[in-house]
């Protein structure tokens, strides 16, 4: 998770269509902050803003007995060991499970961008690009260059072409079909690509994507197989 309009959505469901999940006492939400022991839990109160409870509106059948919780925090501290814990029960007091539901997540406020990868790779008809942006702003300028193994640029994919981008993990709407700058399909083989980005005139800090072993000196490889 990366900070900007961060919203957790939690859904409670009960097949019983007579006992509605309409009470905040049925669910408790806790948070552990970075640096704290994993046994520490801070309960988040329902205030209708940061933590909002939305009861079911229609109980015609058990499928509609659903309550939703929206958790919209504002994290100022970076860390990779936040833990969100949820405990719930039904109107009869039955627990939602033997164990609490827990999810560990990371918050990154600092502007950065990962190397991108393309998927599928190799590809036959088209491929998309995957990368992660952190911070509060998307890059001012961003482009992907496709090059031959000798370093000749045959295609530049612009920020506008990539479609809507957001803070967090992006899988581009744009699907590159392996064409050059003039729309002509490139031949089969290996091509290089690189990601160029900056924010307000400054080069964005690189963040390890977990796939950096596939990137060498800022260049990745993609394969066209038609």
N, C-alpha and C positions, 0 to 999 in steps of 0.2 A: 504494500500500500504506500502511496506517496501523497503528501499533503497538498491539497487543493480541492475544496468542495467534497471532502471525504465523507462518504455516507455508507454506513453499515445497515443492511436490511435483514431483519430477523423475522421469520414466519413461524407461528405456532399453529398446529392443526390438530383437531380432535374429530373423530368419526361420530361422536355423540352429538346428535342434532338438537338435543333438548337442554343441555347444560353449556351455555355459550361461554366462550373464552373472552369475557368482557370485563375482567378485573385485573388491574396492574399488580395485585398481590400474587398473581399466578406466575409471574416471571420476575427474575432478578438478573441484573446485568452488572458485571464487575470488570475492573480494569487493573492490570498490573503495569507499572511504568518501567522504563529502562533503568537498569542498575539495581532494582529491587529483587528480593528473593522471590522465587516462583510461588511461594506459599502466601505472599501478600496479595490481598485483593481489596480494591476500593469500590464500594458499591456506588453506582451511578443512579441518582434519583430521577424519577419521571417528572420532568418540568414542562413538557409540551413543546420544548424548543430543542435542547441538546438531545434529550431522550424523550421520544414521543410514542405513545401507545395508541394503536388504531384497532378498535374492537371489530368483530364481524358484524356485517350489516344484514345478512340474510341467512336464516337457518332452515331453508327448505329441505336440505339434506345434509348429511355429514360432511360433504365436500366443501360446503360453504362456511363451516365452523372454523374460520381461520382468523387469527389475530396477527397484526403486524407491528413490529417495533422498528422505529427509525432512530439510529444513533448517529448524530451529526456533530462530531467533536472538532475541536480546534487544537491540534497538537503543535506545540512550539519547540519541543525537544526531539532531536533526532535520536533514533535508536532502532535496533533490529530485534529487540526482545520484549516488545509490547505483547501482552496477552489479554485477549478478550474472553471472558467466561460468561456463559448463559446457563441459568438453572430455571426450569419451568415445571409446572404441574397442571393437571386438569382440575375441574371444579370439585371432583371427588377426592382430591388430594394425591392422586397417583402421579408419581414422578415421570418426567419425559424420558428418563433412561437411568441406568445404574450409575453412569458417570456424567459429570457436567460437560457441556459442549465447550471446548476451548479452541481458540485459534491464535497462533502467534503471527505477528506481522511486523513490518518495518515501516518507519516514517522517515522520509528524506525531504527536508525543506530546501537544501542547497541545490541551485540549478546545475544540472548535469545531464548528459545523454550517453547512452550506451552505443557501442558498435552495433550495426544492424546485421541481421542475417536475412536471407531470402528463403521462402518456402513455397512450393517444393523446390528442392535442389538435389539432383538435376530436374529440369522441367522440359515439357514438350510444347505446351500451348501458352502457358502464362505462369507467372510467379508473383508473390506478394512479398512485402518487406516488413520486418518485425524489429522494433526497437523500443526503448523505454526512455521517457523524459521525466526528470524530477524537478522540483522547484515550484514556482507559481506562475511561470510564463512559458509558453512554447517558444522555440527559437524564432528570432526575427527573420533569419535567412537559413534555408536548408535546401540541399540538393544532393542527389545521388548521381555519381558519374560512373558510367560503364566504359571500360577500357579493354583494348586488346592486350594480349600478353606482352606486347612490345611497348605498351603505355599510351597508345593513341586513343583519345576519347572518341567513342562512336555514338554515345547517347548521354544526355543530361536530363535527368528527371527532376522537375522543379517541385517546390513546396506546394504550389497551386495544384499541380497534377496529382499529388499524393492524397488529396482529399482532407477531410476534417481530422485534425490532430488534437490530442489532449494530454494532460499530465497523467503519467502512468504508462502502462504497456500499450503500444500501438501496433495493430496489424492493419496495414494500409488498405483503404478501399481500392486504391489503384492496383491494377494487375498488369505488370509489364509483360508484353507478349514476345519480347526478344527482338524488337525492331530498332533500327538506328535512328539518327536525328531526322531522317527524311521519310520515315515510315517503312523502309525496306527491311524485311526480315533478315536477321543476321544468320550466318551459317552455323552449323553444328560445331561444338567445341567448347573450350574453356575460355572464360572472360573474367576480368578483374572488376571489382567495384569498390568505391570508397564513398564515405559519408562526409559531407562538408556542412558545418553548421556554426552559427554564432548567435549570440543574444545581445542586442543593443551594441553591436560592433565588437563585442568581445568573444573570443573563441570559448565555446562551452567546455567545461571540465568533462573528461571522459570517466565513465563509471563502468566497472566490470559487469558484463551481462551474463557471465557464466558460460558464454560461448566464445570467449576471446581466443581460445586455442585454435579457432578456425580463421582468425585474423592475423595477418603477418604484416607488420609495419604499416598498419592502417588500411591494408587492402584485404578484401575477401575474394573468394573464387566462386563463380557460378558456372553451371554447365547447361548448355542447350543441347537437347537430344530430340530431334524431330522424327 
